[in-house]
Amino acid sequence: MSLLFLAHRVPFPPDRGDKIRSFHILQYLAKRTPVHLVAFADDAADLDLPPVFTDMLASCAILPRGKSQKRAAVEALASGKPVSLAAFASAAMQAAVARVLPEVRAVYCFSGQMAQYLPLDGPPVVMDFVDVDSAKFAGFADDARGPMRWMMRREARLLGAFEREVAGRVSASLFVSEAEAALFRAGGAIGRVLAVENGIDSATFDPATSSLDPSHHPGPGQGPIGEVAVAARNPSLSTFPNRAPACAGGEQHDLPLIVFTGQMDYRPNIDAVTWFARDILPLVRYRHPARFAIVGRAPTAAVRALASDHVTVTGAVDDVRGWLAAANVCVAPLKLARGIQNKVLEAMAMARPVVASADAAQGIDHADTIRVATTAQDFADRICDLLKAPDVAATLGQSARTQVIRRYGWDARLAPLDALLGLPA
């Protein structure tokens, strides 16, 4: 009854969108049947995984991936393949997969990049595309110019053809939302196309415990801009939404805090915080003094350049829950967003009021607990309304948490995998 779980990244620690989904799916499957994990490492730390993770696995093979994007682009152009596949092409990975396949009765393949390792004649496969990546590159092409627009259009076309070919030969193709699944079907995909949504661990993301545990206090950033000025670790600072870390420029603790969380070398996140800091925050501050915190690892030079007296760029933090607990408002101003945004579910679970773009809110059954905005003025208006009415904001946040608990428990979201993989319920 054992399974092979293929992943383009080690599903641990679950501290970014794709790793949160892959970790919870892997954990869910490992409770039901022996699972052999074969995955790529993002960095050296991934090659030395803790027993708390590896002990739940039947076996674990983690391979380093050191191919540069430039080399992947050259290989892709020479071979006629998408860059996304060339970047993850590896003879060592092919050999690792071949060693495990005879021992398993089914394969769970996480992320389209790993579908190149699926044999044409082998055990049944459930393919978790997560998002329609080809549509993402088509969106990038719309915003690009010159040679980059050509490359993005090429990537969208070739990757789309590959996605459809894979879907035609696997047992089921999964997406993170029904909107993504419908988009894939509309693009000509055949076979069984289903939505298996993300969940949220509402016990972990709980404002009642996060505000009382000193280890969850918003600590100093660990990113390349250096430490953010922070008072001594004190759980009381997280108890009150208007108390939060000071900006590097010395902003006072008592100003309202607006928070964005995410992986900060990911282009949609970069575009989102740039738009917010340059176009939305000034409109907010004209009517209501406030600070903006960009919380997440690996901020690019463009993101670090946004830091000011009113904008904090933290880099990696020990625990994002402290920042969420300290936020008056959480924002997700993404102009390009695929699937379900974990950052939004986490903020909702922490009972924070959320203002999000239509794309970021799409796919989330939020029951009107998210304020949706389109233009910079829309965002500013909705944020200022919440800052001026803290009681309304608190009620909205609590309603968001109630909706998350009702709708997005992980076990309930992942229950369809039992039938798809023939596992005991």
C-alpha positions as CSV (number, residue, x, y, z in Angstrom):
1,M,0.0,0.0,0.0
2,S,3.0,2.3,0.0
3,L,3.1,5.6,-2.0
4,L,5.8,7.7,-3.7
5,F,5.5,11.4,-3.0
6,L,7.4,13.5,-5.5
7,A,7.9,17.2,-4.7
8,H,9.9,20.0,-6.3
9,R,10.8,21.3,-2.8
10,V,11.2,19.4,0.5
11,P,7.8,19.8,2.2
12,F,9.5,21.1,5.4
13,P,9.4,23.4,7.2
14,P,5.9,24.4,6.1
15,D,6.7,28.1,6.0
16,R,5.7,29.2,2.5
17,G,2.7,28.7,0.3
18,D,3.6,25.6,-1.7
19,K,5.4,23.9,1.3
20,I,2.4,24.4,3.5
21,R,0.2,22.5,1.1
22,S,2.7,19.8,0.4
23,F,3.6,19.3,4.1
24,H,0.0,18.8,5.1
25,I,-0.8,16.5,2.2
26,L,2.3,14.4,3.0
27,Q,1.4,14.3,6.7
28,Y,-2.2,13.3,5.9
29,L,-1.0,10.5,3.6
30,A,1.7,9.3,5.9
31,K,-0.9,8.7,8.7
32,R,-2.7,6.2,6.4
33,T,0.1,4.4,4.5
34,P,3.9,4.2,4.2
35,V,5.2,7.1,2.1
36,H,8.5,7.3,0.3
37,L,9.5,11.0,-0.3
38,V,11.7,12.0,-3.2
39,A,12.3,15.7,-3.5
40,F,14.7,18.5,-4.3
41,A,16.5,20.6,-1.7
42,D,16.3,24.4,-1.9
43,D,19.4,24.8,0.2
44,A,21.9,22.9,2.4
45,A,19.5,22.9,5.4
46,D,17.1,20.8,3.5
47,L,19.7,18.0,3.3
48,D,19.7,17.6,7.1
49,L,16.0,17.2,8.0
50,P,15.0,16.7,11.6
51,P,13.6,13.4,12.9
52,V,10.2,15.1,13.6
53,F,9.8,15.2,9.9
54,T,11.7,12.1,8.6
55,D,10.2,9.7,11.2
56,M,6.8,9.8,9.6
57,L,8.3,8.6,6.3
58,A,9.1,5.1,5.0
59,S,12.1,6.5,3.2
60,C,13.4,9.9,2.2
61,A,15.7,10.9,-0.7
62,I,16.5,14.6,-1.0
63,L,18.6,15.8,-3.9
64,P,20.4,19.1,-4.2
65,R,19.3,21.3,-7.1
66,G,22.0,23.8,-8.1
67,K,21.0,24.7,-11.7
68,S,21.0,28.4,-12.4
69,Q,18.1,30.1,-14.2
70,K,20.4,31.1,-16.9
71,R,21.6,27.6,-17.6
72,A,18.0,26.4,-17.5
73,A,17.0,29.0,-20.1
74,V,19.8,27.9,-22.4
75,E,18.9,24.2,-22.0
76,A,15.2,25.0,-22.6
77,L,15.9,26.9,-25.8
78,A,18.2,24.2,-27.1
79,S,15.7,21.4,-26.3
80,G,12.5,23.1,-27.2
81,K,11.2,22.5,-23.6
82,P,9.7,25.0,-21.1
83,V,12.2,26.7,-18.8
84,S,10.2,25.5,-15.8
85,L,11.0,21.9,-16.8
86,A,14.6,22.4,-17.7
87,A,15.2,24.1,-14.3
88,F,14.2,20.9,-12.6
89,A,15.6,18.3,-15.1
90,S,18.1,16.0,-13.3
91,A,19.5,12.6,-14.2
92,A,20.1,12.0,-10.5
93,M,16.4,12.7,-9.7
94,Q,15.4,10.4,-12.6
95,A,17.5,7.6,-11.0
96,A,16.2,8.2,-7.5
97,V,12.6,7.9,-8.8
98,A,13.4,4.8,-10.7
99,R,14.8,3.1,-7.5
100,V,11.6,3.8,-5.6
101,L,8.9,3.0,-8.2
102,P,9.1,-0.8,-7.9
103,E,8.2,-0.5,-4.2
104,V,5.1,1.6,-4.5
105,R,1.5,1.1,-5.7
106,A,0.7,4.7,-6.5
107,V,2.4,8.1,-6.9
108,Y,1.4,11.5,-5.6
109,C,3.2,14.1,-7.8
110,F,3.3,17.6,-6.3
111,S,3.9,20.4,-8.8
112,G,4.0,20.2,-12.6
113,Q,7.8,20.5,-12.7
114,M,8.0,17.0,-11.3
115,A,5.7,15.4,-13.9
116,Q,8.7,14.9,-16.2
117,Y,9.8,12.0,-13.9
118,L,6.5,10.1,-14.2
119,P,6.9,6.9,-16.3
120,L,4.5,6.3,-19.2
121,D,3.9,2.8,-17.9
122,G,3.9,2.7,-14.2
123,P,1.7,2.8,-11.1
124,P,-1.4,5.1,-11.0
125,V,-0.6,8.8,-10.5
126,V,-2.5,11.6,-8.8
127,M,-1.0,14.9,-10.2
128,D,-1.2,17.9,-8.0
129,F,-0.6,20.9,-10.3
130,V,-1.7,23.2,-7.4
131,D,-2.2,26.2,-9.9
132,V,-2.3,26.5,-13.6
133,D,1.3,27.6,-14.0
134,S,0.9,28.2,-17.8
135,A,-1.8,30.8,-17.1
136,K,0.6,32.5,-14.6
137,F,3.2,32.9,-17.3
138,A,0.6,34.2,-19.7
139,G,-0.2,36.9,-17.2
140,F,3.5,37.7,-16.9
141,A,3.7,38.1,-20.6
142,D,0.9,40.7,-20.6
143,D,3.1,42.9,-18.3
144,A,6.4,42.2,-20.0
145,R,8.1,44.0,-22.9
146,G,10.6,43.0,-25.6
147,P,12.5,39.6,-25.4
148,M,11.0,38.9,-22.0
149,R,7.5,39.0,-23.4
150,W,8.5,36.5,-26.0
151,M,10.0,34.2,-23.4
152,M,6.9,34.4,-21.2
153,R,4.6,33.7,-24.1
154,R,6.8,30.8,-25.1
155,E,6.8,29.4,-21.6
156,A,3.0,29.7,-21.3
157,R,2.5,27.9,-24.6
158,L,4.9,25.1,-24.1
159,L,4.0,24.6,-20.4
160,G,0.3,24.6,-21.2
161,A,0.8,21.8,-23.8
162,F,2.8,19.8,-21.3
163,E,0.2,20.2,-18.5
164,R,-2.5,19.0,-20.9
165,E,-0.5,16.0,-22.0
166,V,0.2,15.0,-18.4
167,A,-3.5,15.4,-17.4
168,G,-4.4,13.0,-20.2
169,R,-2.5,10.1,-18.7
170,V,-2.8,10.4,-15.0
171,S,-5.7,9.2,-12.7
172,A,-6.6,12.7,-11.6
173,S,-5.3,16.2,-11.9
174,L,-5.7,18.3,-8.7
175,F,-5.9,22.1,-8.3
176,V,-6.1,24.3,-5.2
177,S,-9.5,25.8,-6.1
178,E,-12.4,25.2,-8.3
179,A,-11.6,28.4,-10.2
180,E,-8.2,26.9,-11.1
181,A,-9.7,23.6,-12.1
182,A,-12.3,25.3,-14.3
183,L,-9.6,27.4,-16.0
184,F,-7.6,24.2,-16.7
185,R,-10.7,22.5,-18.2
186,A,-11.5,25.6,-20.3
187,G,-8.0,25.4,-21.7
188,G,-8.7,22.0,-23.3
189,A,-7.5,19.6,-20.6
190,I,-9.0,16.1,-20.6
191,G,-9.2,13.5,-17.9
192,R,-10.4,13.9,-14.3
193,V,-9.8,17.4,-13.1
194,L,-10.7,18.1,-9.5
195,A,-10.3,20.8,-6.8
196,V,-8.7,19.9,-3.5
197,E,-8.5,23.1,-1.5
198,N,-5.9,24.2,1.0
199,G,-6.8,24.2,4.7
200,I,-5.5,26.0,7.7
201,D,-4.3,24.8,11.1
202,S,-6.6,27.0,13.2
203,A,-5.2,25.7,16.4
204,T,-1.7,26.9,15.4
205,F,-3.0,30.2,14.0
206,D,-5.0,31.1,17.0
207,P,-4.9,34.7,18.3
208,A,-5.8,33.5,21.8
209,T,-2.5,31.5,22.2
210,S,-0.3,33.6,19.9
211,S,-0.9,36.8,21.9
212,L,0.1,35.1,25.2
213,D,3.2,33.1,24.1
214,P,6.4,35.2,24.3
215,S,7.9,33.0,21.6
216,H,5.3,34.3,19.1
217,H,6.1,38.0,19.8
218,P,7.2,39.8,16.6
219,G,10.9,39.4,16.8
220,P,13.7,41.1,14.9
221,G,14.0,40.5,11.2
222,Q,16.8,38.3,9.9
223,G,16.9,39.7,6.4
224,P,19.6,41.5,4.6
225,I,18.6,45.0,5.8
226,G,19.6,44.0,9.3
227,E,17.7,43.9,12.6
228,V,14.4,45.8,12.9
229,A,14.2,47.8,16.1
230,V,12.2,45.8,18.5
231,A,11.4,46.2,22.2
232,A,12.3,43.4,24.6
233,R,10.3,40.2,24.1
234,N,7.1,40.8,25.9
235,P,3.8,38.9,25.2
236,S,1.8,42.0,26.2
237,L,3.0,43.7,23.0
238,S,1.2,41.1,20.9
239,T,-1.9,41.3,23.0
240,F,-2.9,44.7,21.7
241,P,-3.3,45.1,17.9
242,N,-1.9,48.6,18.0
243,R,1.4,47.5,19.6
244,A,4.0,46.2,17.3
245,P,7.7,46.4,16.4
246,A,9.0,49.8,15.6
247,C,10.1,50.6,12.1
248,A,13.9,50.8,11.4
249,G,13.5,54.5,11.2
250,G,12.2,54.8,14.8
251,E,8.4,55.0,14.2
252,Q,6.5,54.9,17.5
253,H,4.8,51.7,18.7
254,D,1.4,53.3,19.0
255,L,0.7,53.8,15.2
256,P,-1.6,51.3,13.5
257,L,0.1,48.5,11.7
258,I,-0.7,47.2,8.2
259,V,0.9,43.8,7.5
260,F,1.7,41.9,4.3
261,T,3.3,38.4,4.6
262,G,4.9,36.2,1.9
263,Q,8.0,35.0,0.2
264,M,9.6,38.2,-0.9
265,D,11.6,37.0,-3.9
266,Y,8.3,35.8,-5.6
267,R,7.4,38.2,-8.3
268,P,3.6,38.6,-7.6
269,N,4.5,39.4,-4.0
270,I,7.1,41.9,-5.0
271,D,4.7,43.7,-7.4
272,A,2.0,43.7,-4.6
273,V,4.1,45.4,-1.9
274,T,5.7,47.8,-4.4
275,W,2.2,48.9,-5.5
276,F,1.1,49.2,-1.9
277,A,4.1,51.1,-0.6
278,R,4.2,53.6,-3.5
279,D,0.5,54.1,-4.4
280,I,-1.7,52.9,-1.6
281,L,0.1,53.7,1.7
282,P,0.4,57.4,0.9
283,L,-3.4,57.6,0.4
284,V,-3.9,55.9,3.7
285,R,-1.4,58.0,5.6
286,Y,-2.9,61.2,4.2
287,R,-6.1,60.4,6.2
288,H,-4.8,58.1,9.0
289,P,-1.1,57.7,10.2
290,A,-0.1,54.1,9.9
291,R,2.9,51.9,9.3
292,F,3.4,49.1,6.8
293,A,5.3,45.9,7.5
294,I,6.5,43.6,4.7
295,V,7.1,40.3,6.5
296,G,8.9,37.4,4.7
297,R,12.2,35.9,3.8
298,A,14.5,36.7,0.9
299,P,13.4,40.3,0.1
300,T,14.9,41.4,-3.2
301,A,16.8,44.6,-3.7
302,A,13.6,46.2,-5.0
303,V,11.7,45.2,-1.8
304,R,14.5,46.3,0.5
305,A,14.5,49.7,-1.3
306,L,10.9,50.3,0.0
307,A,12.1,50.5,3.6
308,S,11.5,53.9,5.2
309,D,10.4,55.5,8.4
310,H,6.9,54.2,7.6
311,V,7.8,50.9,5.9
312,T,9.5,48.0,7.6
313,V,11.1,45.2,5.6
314,T,11.8,42.4,8.1
315,G,13.4,39.6,6.0
316,A,12.9,36.2,7.6
317,V,11.2,36.1,11.0
318,D,11.1,33.3,13.6
319,D,7.3,33.3,13.7
320,V,4.9,35.1,11.5
321,R,2.1,34.8,14.0
322,G,3.4,37.6,16.1
323,W,3.3,40.0,13.2
324,L,-0.3,38.9,12.4
325,A,-1.4,39.2,16.0
326,A,0.1,42.8,16.0
327,A,-1.6,43.9,12.8
328,N,-4.6,46.2,12.7
329,V,-5.2,45.2,9.1
330,C,-3.6,42.5,6.9
331,V,-3.5,43.2,3.1
332,A,-3.1,41.1,0.0
333,P,-2.9,43.6,-2.9
334,L,-1.8,41.0,-5.5
335,K,-2.5,41.8,-9.1
336,L,-1.7,38.3,-10.2
337,A,-2.7,35.5,-7.8
338,R,-3.3,31.8,-8.5
339,G,-5.3,29.5,-6.4
340,I,-5.9,30.0,-2.7
341,Q,-3.6,32.4,-0.9
342,N,-2.4,30.9,2.4
343,K,-1.4,34.3,3.6
344,V,-5.1,35.3,3.6
345,L,-6.2,32.1,5.3
346,E,-3.6,32.6,8.0
347,A,-4.7,36.2,8.6
348,M,-8.3,35.2,8.8
349,A,-7.5,32.4,11.3
350,M,-5.7,35.0,13.4
351,A,-8.9,37.0,13.5
352,R,-7.4,39.9,11.5
353,P,-9.5,42.0,9.2
354,V,-8.2,41.5,5.6
355,V,-8.3,43.8,2.6
356,A,-7.4,41.9,-0.6
357,S,-7.5,42.3,-4.3
358,A,-10.2,40.3,-6.2
359,D,-7.5,37.9,-7.5
360,A,-6.2,37.3,-3.9
361,A,-9.7,36.7,-2.6
362,Q,-10.7,34.5,-5.5
363,G,-11.2,30.8,-4.6
364,I,-11.6,31.5,-0.9
365,D,-15.1,30.9,0.5
366,H,-14.8,33.9,2.9
367,A,-18.6,34.6,3.3
368,D,-18.0,38.4,2.9
369,T,-15.4,38.5,5.7
370,I,-12.8,39.9,3.4
371,R,-12.9,43.5,2.1
372,V,-12.2,43.3,-1.6
373,A,-10.6,46.3,-3.4
374,T,-9.5,46.9,-6.9
375,T,-7.9,50.4,-7.3
376,A,-5.4,52.1,-5.0
377,Q,-8.2,54.4,-3.8
378,D,-10.4,51.4,-3.0
379,F,-7.7,49.9,-0.9
380,A,-7.1,53.1,1.0
381,D,-10.8,53.7,1.6
382,R,-11.4,50.2,3.0
383,I,-8.2,50.3,5.2
384,C,-9.1,53.7,6.6
385,D,-12.6,52.6,7.3
386,L,-11.3,49.7,9.4
387,L,-8.6,51.8,11.2
388,K,-11.3,54.4,12.1
389,A,-13.6,51.7,13.5
390,P,-11.6,49.2,15.5
391,D,-14.8,47.6,16.9
392,V,-16.0,46.9,13.3
393,A,-12.5,45.6,12.4
394,A,-12.5,43.3,15.4
395,T,-15.9,41.9,14.6
396,L,-14.9,41.4,11.0
397,G,-11.7,39.6,12.1
398,Q,-13.6,37.3,14.5
399,S,-16.1,36.5,11.7
400,A,-13.2,35.6,9.4
401,R,-11.8,33.2,12.0
402,T,-15.2,31.6,12.5
403,Q,-15.5,31.0,8.8
404,V,-12.0,29.5,8.5
405,I,-12.7,27.0,11.4
406,R,-16.0,26.1,9.7
407,R,-14.7,25.7,6.2
408,Y,-11.0,25.1,6.1
409,G,-9.9,22.3,8.4
410,W,-7.1,20.3,6.7
411,D,-8.6,16.8,7.3
412,A,-11.9,17.8,5.8
413,R,-10.2,19.5,2.8
414,L,-7.9,16.4,2.1
415,A,-10.5,13.7,2.7
416,P,-11.1,13.2,-1.1
417,L,-7.5,11.8,-1.4
418,D,-8.6,8.6,0.4
419,A,-10.8,7.5,-2.5
420,L,-8.4,8.9,-5.2
421,L,-5.5,6.8,-3.8
422,G,-7.4,3.9,-2.5
423,L,-6.5,4.6,1.1
424,P,-8.4,3.6,4.3
425,A,-10.5,6.6,5.5
